[in-house]
């Protein structure tokens, strides 16, 4: 019996070692990551391992929330894909996150745009970066940041926009109604939720303080003072004018078929009306984060896929389409 037990233990240890090895292998990327500092921000520069001359650069612009430089590893499959297309990637911990000074909730969209512009200037000072091939990648809330940067950076080489919105208030209302619909809310529940949203909007328009908001009988107990201030600072955001000012920047727009955060039809119409050089890709099975809906709906499958096959977290075509877009670009005539 003891011999059989010993054999079983050895087998289990061996299987455990194999599993650890498989996970480590699947989460190893063809990249050379360098920790860098840009002003007060702690950042990561992910370079192609075979770079023998200056490479292009994709500057990452986060969506909402306390996001770190790798987005908990979510960005790395994209970084690898971009590296194989001849581009480095630059991303940073948001202010107040993982070593970066400041507070991201104290930022306006203009503050975020200035942050990105400073990162571009930092990158152009590096001899291993080709200043003619610097562009932006951003998701969701980045849709109010990247157009500002593009409008003020005439020689920006490209923009890749994943699930962006155009108007903050319209996006918020769409998201509210989509989530109510997803949980089959009754007409009475929908009316009550819309009324709450309208009252919140009136408070914002009146410049109400957080204390004023908390006095509302149906105030959200999870909404903090910092978040209220962040919303008050940014809720009037609309990308239309900035998109128009950045009309000539080559842009790839990625839209999901199951996006409950953003009205993709409205976004596509706004981008098509404003931009002269636009490519649009639709992913019918994807959610807001470009993850297959069937995968996102199963937390266990999603966790296992992220652990054992992280490149497969993205819906089919997302990585390849972005890499092809970069390969097809021609260097701008701007700063070298």
DADAZI-V35891 format. One record per pair of residues at least 4 apart in sequence whose ideal C-beta (glycine too) atoms are under 8 Angstrom apart, sorted by sequence separation. I is the first residue (numbers start at 1). J is the second residue. If there is no record, write none. Layout:
I | J
I | J
This chain:
1 | 5
2 | 6
3 | 7
4 | 8
5 | 9
6 | 10
7 | 11
8 | 12
9 | 13
10 | 14
11 | 15
12 | 16
13 | 17
14 | 18
15 | 19
16 | 20
17 | 21
18 | 22
19 | 23
20 | 24
21 | 25
22 | 26
23 | 27
24 | 28
37 | 41
47 | 51
51 | 55
63 | 67
67 | 71
68 | 72
70 | 74
71 | 75
75 | 79
76 | 80
77 | 81
78 | 82
79 | 83
80 | 84
81 | 85
83 | 87
93 | 97
96 | 100
102 | 106
103 | 107
107 | 111
108 | 112
109 | 113
110 | 114
111 | 115
112 | 116
113 | 117
114 | 118
115 | 119
116 | 120
117 | 121
118 | 122
119 | 123
120 | 124
121 | 125
122 | 126
130 | 134
138 | 142
141 | 145
142 | 146
143 | 147
144 | 148
145 | 149
146 | 150
147 | 151
148 | 152
149 | 153
166 | 170
167 | 171
168 | 172
169 | 173
170 | 174
171 | 175
172 | 176
173 | 177
174 | 178
175 | 179
176 | 180
177 | 181
178 | 182
179 | 183
181 | 185
185 | 189
186 | 190
187 | 191
188 | 192
189 | 193
190 | 194
191 | 195
192 | 196
193 | 197
194 | 198
195 | 199
196 | 200
197 | 201
198 | 202
199 | 203
200 | 204
201 | 205
202 | 206
204 | 208
208 | 212
209 | 213
210 | 214
211 | 215
212 | 216
215 | 219
219 | 223
223 | 227
224 | 228
225 | 229
226 | 230
227 | 231
228 | 232
229 | 233
230 | 234
231 | 235
239 | 243
240 | 244
241 | 245
242 | 246
243 | 247
255 | 259
259 | 263
263 | 267
264 | 268
265 | 269
266 | 270
267 | 271
268 | 272
269 | 273
270 | 274
271 | 275
286 | 290
287 | 291
291 | 295
292 | 296
293 | 297
294 | 298
298 | 302
299 | 303
300 | 304
301 | 305
302 | 306
303 | 307
304 | 308
305 | 309
306 | 310
309 | 313
314 | 318
317 | 321
318 | 322
319 | 323
320 | 324
321 | 325
322 | 326
323 | 327
324 | 328
325 | 329
37 | 42
38 | 43
62 | 67
70 | 75
82 | 87
83 | 88
93 | 98
95 | 100
96 | 101
102 | 107
106 | 111
107 | 112
124 | 129
129 | 134
138 | 143
165 | 170
166 | 171
180 | 185
185 | 190
203 | 208
208 | 213
214 | 219
223 | 228
259 | 264
262 | 267
286 | 291
287 | 292
291 | 296
305 | 310
314 | 319
37 | 43
69 | 75
70 | 76
82 | 88
83 | 89
93 | 99
94 | 100
95 | 101
96 | 102
123 | 129
136 | 142
150 | 156
165 | 171
213 | 219
272 | 278
286 | 292
287 | 293
295 | 301
296 | 302
35 | 42
36 | 43
48 | 55
82 | 89
93 | 100
95 | 102
96 | 103
97 | 104
124 | 131
138 | 145
149 | 156
257 | 264
271 | 278
283 | 290
285 | 292
286 | 293
289 | 296
295 | 302
305 | 312
306 | 313
35 | 43
36 | 44
47 | 55
92 | 100
95 | 103
96 | 104
107 | 115
123 | 131
138 | 146
185 | 193
256 | 264
272 | 280
285 | 293
305 | 313
311 | 319
35 | 44
36 | 45
62 | 71
95 | 104
96 | 105
150 | 159
180 | 189
203 | 212
255 | 264
271 | 280
285 | 294
287 | 296
34 | 44
79 | 89
94 | 104
124 | 134
136 | 146
180 | 190
203 | 213
213 | 223
295 | 305
33 | 44
34 | 45
78 | 89
95 | 106
123 | 134
291 | 302
302 | 313
33 | 45
34 | 46
95 | 107
147 | 159
255 | 267
268 | 280
33 | 46
34 | 47
136 | 149
146 | 159
177 | 190
180 | 193
200 | 213
203 | 216
255 | 268
32 | 46
33 | 47
75 | 89
120 | 134
136 | 150
253 | 267
31 | 46
32 | 47
60 | 75
146 | 161
210 | 225
213 | 228
253 | 268
31 | 47
32 | 48
75 | 91
200 | 216
31 | 48
32 | 49
176 | 193
177 | 194
199 | 216
30 | 48
31 | 49
143 | 161
146 | 164
176 | 194
210 | 228
253 | 271
264 | 282
295 | 313
30 | 49
142 | 161
210 | 229
71 | 91
95 | 115
116 | 136
136 | 156
143 | 163
144 | 164
251 | 271
70 | 91
135 | 156
138 | 159
143 | 164
144 | 165
176 | 197
69 | 91
134 | 156
135 | 157
136 | 158
137 | 159
138 | 160
139 | 161
140 | 162
142 | 164
143 | 165
196 | 218
291 | 313
69 | 92
132 | 155
134 | 157
135 | 158
136 | 159
137 | 160
138 | 161
139 | 162
140 | 163
143 | 166
291 | 314
292 | 315
58 | 82
69 | 93
133 | 157
135 | 159
136 | 160
138 | 162
139 | 163
140 | 164
144 | 168
173 | 197
251 | 275
290 | 314
291 | 315
292 | 316
44 | 69
68 | 93
132 | 157
135 | 160
137 | 162
139 | 164
140 | 165
172 | 197
207 | 232
253 | 278
255 | 280
257 | 282
290 | 315
43 | 69
44 | 70
67 | 93
68 | 94
138 | 164
249 | 275
251 | 277
252 | 278
253 | 279
255 | 281
256 | 282
257 | 283
262 | 288
42 | 69
67 | 94
92 | 119
204 | 231
243 | 270
247 | 274
250 | 277
251 | 278
252 | 279
253 | 280
254 | 281
255 | 282
256 | 283
257 | 284
258 | 285
259 | 286
260 | 287
261 | 288
66 | 94
204 | 232
243 | 271
246 | 274
247 | 275
248 | 276
249 | 277
251 | 279
252 | 280
253 | 281
255 | 283
257 | 285
258 | 286
259 | 287
260 | 288
290 | 318
58 | 87
60 | 89
62 | 91
68 | 97
69 | 98
90 | 119
116 | 145
120 | 149
246 | 275
247 | 276
248 | 277
250 | 279
252 | 281
254 | 283
257 | 286
258 | 287
259 | 288
286 | 315
46 | 76
56 | 86
57 | 87
58 | 88
59 | 89
60 | 90
66 | 96
67 | 97
68 | 98
116 | 146
240 | 270
244 | 274
256 | 286
258 | 288
285 | 315
55 | 86
56 | 87
57 | 88
58 | 89
59 | 90
60 | 91
66 | 97
204 | 235
239 | 270
243 | 274
256 | 287
285 | 316
55 | 87
56 | 88
57 | 89
58 | 90
59 | 91
60 | 92
62 | 94
113 | 145
117 | 149
169 | 201
243 | 275
256 | 288
283 | 315
286 | 318
46 | 79
55 | 88
57 | 90
90 | 123
112 | 145
116 | 149
120 | 153
283 | 316
49 | 83
201 | 235
240 | 274
256 | 290
283 | 317
48 | 83
109 | 144
113 | 148
117 | 152
258 | 293
283 | 318
47 | 83
48 | 84
109 | 145
113 | 149
117 | 153
120 | 156
254 | 290
257 | 293
281 | 317
46 | 83
51 | 88
48 | 86
66 | 104
110 | 148
48 | 87
109 | 148
113 | 152
48 | 88
88 | 128
281 | 321
47 | 88
88 | 129
46 | 88
45 | 88
46 | 89
45 | 89
46 | 90
31 | 76
44 | 89
45 | 90
46 | 91
27 | 73
44 | 90
87 | 133
279 | 325
29 | 76
43 | 90
44 | 91
29 | 77
31 | 79
43 | 91
44 | 92
89 | 137
27 | 76
31 | 80
43 | 92
29 | 79
30 | 80
42 | 92
43 | 93
29 | 80
41 | 92
42 | 93
61 | 112
31 | 83
41 | 93
30 | 83
30 | 84
38 | 92
41 | 95
40 | 95
61 | 116
42 | 98
42 | 99
59 | 116
42 | 100
41 | 100
78 | 137
256 | 315
40 | 100
41 | 101
59 | 119
40 | 101
59 | 120
40 | 102
172 | 235
59 | 123
254 | 318
57 | 123
168 | 234
169 | 235
168 | 235
169 | 236
254 | 321
168 | 236
254 | 322
168 | 237
252 | 321
167 | 237
168 | 238
252 | 322
167 | 238
57 | 129
166 | 238
167 | 239
54 | 127
55 | 128
56 | 129
57 | 130
166 | 239
167 | 240
252 | 325
41 | 115
54 | 128
55 | 129
56 | 130
165 | 239
166 | 240
54 | 129
55 | 130
59 | 134
61 | 136
63 | 138
164 | 239
43 | 119
54 | 130
57 | 133
59 | 135
60 | 136
61 | 137
62 | 138
63 | 139
64 | 140
51 | 128
56 | 133
57 | 134
58 | 135
59 | 136
60 | 137
61 | 138
62 | 139
63 | 140
64 | 141
166 | 243
41 | 119
55 | 133
56 | 134
57 | 135
58 | 136
59 | 137
60 | 138
61 | 139
63 | 141
182 | 260
39 | 118
56 | 135
58 | 137
62 | 141
63 | 142
250 | 329
38 | 118
62 | 142
38 | 119
47 | 128
61 | 142
179 | 260
178 | 260
39 | 122
178 | 261
38 | 122
61 | 145
61 | 146
175 | 260
175 | 261
159 | 246
174 | 261
175 | 262
61 | 149
174 | 262
164 | 253
174 | 263
144 | 234
156 | 246
159 | 249
161 | 251
171 | 261
151 | 242
158 | 249
159 | 250
160 | 251
161 | 252
163 | 254
171 | 262
147 | 239
150 | 242
157 | 249
158 | 250
159 | 251
160 | 252
161 | 253
162 | 254
163 | 255
171 | 263
174 | 266
144 | 237
156 | 249
157 | 250
158 | 251
159 | 252
161 | 254
163 | 256
170 | 263
144 | 238
148 | 242
151 | 245
158 | 252
160 | 254
144 | 239
147 | 242
150 | 245
151 | 246
143 | 239
147 | 243
150 | 246
163 | 259
165 | 261
170 | 266
165 | 262
147 | 245
163 | 261
164 | 262
165 | 263
147 | 246
150 | 249
163 | 262
167 | 266
166 | 266
56 | 157
163 | 264
165 | 266
166 | 267
58 | 160
165 | 267
164 | 267
166 | 270
166 | 271
161 | 271
106 | 226
105 | 226
140 | 261
105 | 227
140 | 262
103 | 226
106 | 229
107 | 230
105 | 229
106 | 230
143 | 267
105 | 230
108 | 233
109 | 234
163 | 288
107 | 233
108 | 234
163 | 289
163 | 290
109 | 237
162 | 290
140 | 288
139 | 289
160 | 322
160 | 325
158 | 325
158 | 326
158 | 329
157 | 329
157 | 331
157 | 332
156 | 332
155 | 332
157 | 334
155 | 333
156 | 334
155 | 334
154 | 334
155 | 335
137 | 322
135 | 329
133 | 329
133 | 331
132 | 331
133 | 332
132 | 332
130 | 331
132 | 333
132 | 334
131 | 334
132 | 335
131 | 335
132 | 336
131 | 336
130 | 336
124 | 335
74 | 289
80 | 311
73 | 306
77 | 310
76 | 310
77 | 311
77 | 313
78 | 314
73 | 310
77 | 314
81 | 319
85 | 323
74 | 313
81 | 320
84 | 323
85 | 324
87 | 326
82 | 322
86 | 326
78 | 319
81 | 322
82 | 323
85 | 326
86 | 327
77 | 319
81 | 323
85 | 327
78 | 322
82 | 326
58 | 326
56 | 326
56 | 329
27 | 307
26 | 307
26 | 308
26 | 309
27 | 310
23 | 307
26 | 310
23 | 308
22 | 308
